[in-house]
């Protein structure tokens, strides 16, 4: 049974493997995955708005979309080409869809402006997103090993963080 967009967001945030399998297989879910990334970018930007103004909102949007594409390509290359398991069958679109939905916990970042807990909200959302990404990677790359999915996720996260750092360096933010 096909889930609604909101059900997919909730399922992804709940680390539900069946939700990730559904979006992996549904080519029409690419636009939904992009929408999740966009919503998380807006939530992140709004959470930082008080601290950094409109430029923070803009940078969050650009960073999220760029990061999603870079992270998906890196995870695809590392996970499907360099470190595949025997059953690994994936394309970039499958990885992009699952990783887009894996961003769902980042919606909490809209509360980043709350005094005293905003930083904690960002930390929790980031750690939760890493956990959901491990599930997304495991499902998209048809891994039997969560450990392998974790290793590929950490590598992808490092490259994504490097892109964000370079973007910040180029813009001076």
FIMI-412958 format. One record per residue (C-alpha): residue in one letter; x, y, z. Coordinates in pm, whole numbers, padded with zeros to 5 digits, always signed. Layout:
FIMI-412958
AXYZ
...
This chain:
FIMI-412958
X+00000+00000+00000
X+00136+00338-00096
X+00183+00591+00181
X+00098+00961+00161
X+00375+01220+00159
X+00326+01296+00530
X+00316+00923+00616
X+00644+00879+00431
X+00803+01166+00627
X+00684+01015+00956
X+00792+00665+00852
X+01135+00790+00750
X+01177+00973+01080
X+01069+00657+01264
X+01351+00470+01084
X+01096+00240+00920
X+01278+00024+00666
X+00954-00042+00471
X+00911+00332+00413
X+01263+00355+00272
X+01197+00053+00048
X+00880+00218-00080
X+01046+00549-00171
X+01345+00367-00318
X+01117+00183-00560
X+00889+00478-00642
X+01055+00687-00912
X+00783+00951-00872
X+00897+01002-00511
X+01207+01196-00624
X+01008+01521-00619
X+00880+01435-00272
X+01235+01366-00153
X+01342+01705-00291
X+01047+01862-00110
X+01161+01706+00219
X+01510+01847+00164
X+01358+02187+00084
X+01134+02182+00391
X+01429+02088+00611
X+01633+02369+00454
X+01360+02619+00537
X+01324+02477+00889
X+01702+02502+00938
X+01711+02854+00801
X+01423+02967+01021
X+01594+02811+01320
X+01904+03018+01244
X+01723+03333+01133
X+01762+03512+01465
X+02134+03433+01478
X+02231+03501+01120
X+01946+03679+00950
X+01824+03618+00597
X+02167+03510+00474
X+02154+03214+00714
X+01820+03114+00566
X+01960+03137+00215
X+02276+02946+00304
X+02076+02673+00476
X+01869+02626+00160
X+02168+02620-00074
X+02369+02399+00161
X+02085+02151+00207
X+02015+02108-00163
X+02380+02096-00262
X+02458+01868+00031
X+02179+01629-00066
X+02308+01589-00420
X+02674+01559-00315
X+02596+01318-00034
X+02381+01101-00263
X+02649+01082-00532
X+02924+01009-00279
X+02718+00742-00106
X+02624+00588-00441
X+02986+00574-00561
X+03129+00452-00232
X+02843+00220-00142
X+02741+00077-00479
X+03069+00087-00670
X+03354+00065-00417
X+03199-00125-00125
X+02900-00318-00260
X+02766-00632-00102
X+02672-00927-00322
X+02307-00815-00337
X+02371-00444-00395
X+02160-00311-00680
X+02106+00065-00687
X+02108+00374-00899
X+02164+00736-00802
X+01791+00808-00810
X+01719+00541-00550
X+01990+00678-00324
X+01867+01036-00371
X+01509+00941-00284
X+01599+00752+00032
X+01847+01017+00145
X+01597+01293+00080
X+01347+01129+00313
X+01625+01055+00564
X+01646+01431+00616
X+01302+01429+00783
X+01432+01462+01142
X+01588+01793+01034
X+01240+01946+01040
X+01297+01986+01414
X+01560+02249+01338
X+01281+02503+01304
X+01306+02517+01684
X+01673+02616+01671
X+01581+02973+01769
X+01449+02864+02112
X+01678+03009+02381
X+01886+02763+02582
X+01776+02455+02382
X+01825+02562+02020
X+02175+02417+02001
X+02056+02092+02154
X+01772+02074+01900
X+02027+02107+01618
X+02246+01836+01770
X+01956+01594+01822
X+01825+01659+01469
X+02171+01599+01324
X+02228+01274+01514
X+01878+01153+01428
X+01938+01239+01062
X+02259+01035+01067
X+02067+00739+01213
X+01793+00772+00950
X+02059+00798+00682
X+02212+00469+00792
X+01872+00304+00744
X+01827+00481+00409
X+02170+00368+00288
X+02114+00013+00406
X+01783-00005+00219
X+01888+00183-00096
X+02202-00023-00141
X+02036-00348-00037
X+02292-00407+00237
X+02248-00687+00486
X+02504-00516+00708
X+02411-00209+00910
X+02782-00168+00990
X+02867-00125+00624
X+02581+00123+00586
X+02715+00315+00888
X+03066+00331+00738
X+02936+00457+00404
X+02714+00709+00586
X+03003+00845+00793
X+03217+00887+00483
X+02932+01060+00300
X+02869+01284+00601
X+03237+01385+00610
X+03234+01481+00244
X+02904+01666+00291
X+03052+01857+00588
X+03353+01948+00374
X+03123+02090+00105
X+02937+02294+00370
X+03267+02420+00514
X+03390+02521+00167
X+03061+02694+00092
X+03085+02888+00417
X+03446+02979+00338
X+03353+03108-00007
X+03066+03319+00127
X+03236+03439+00444
X+02950+03321+00668
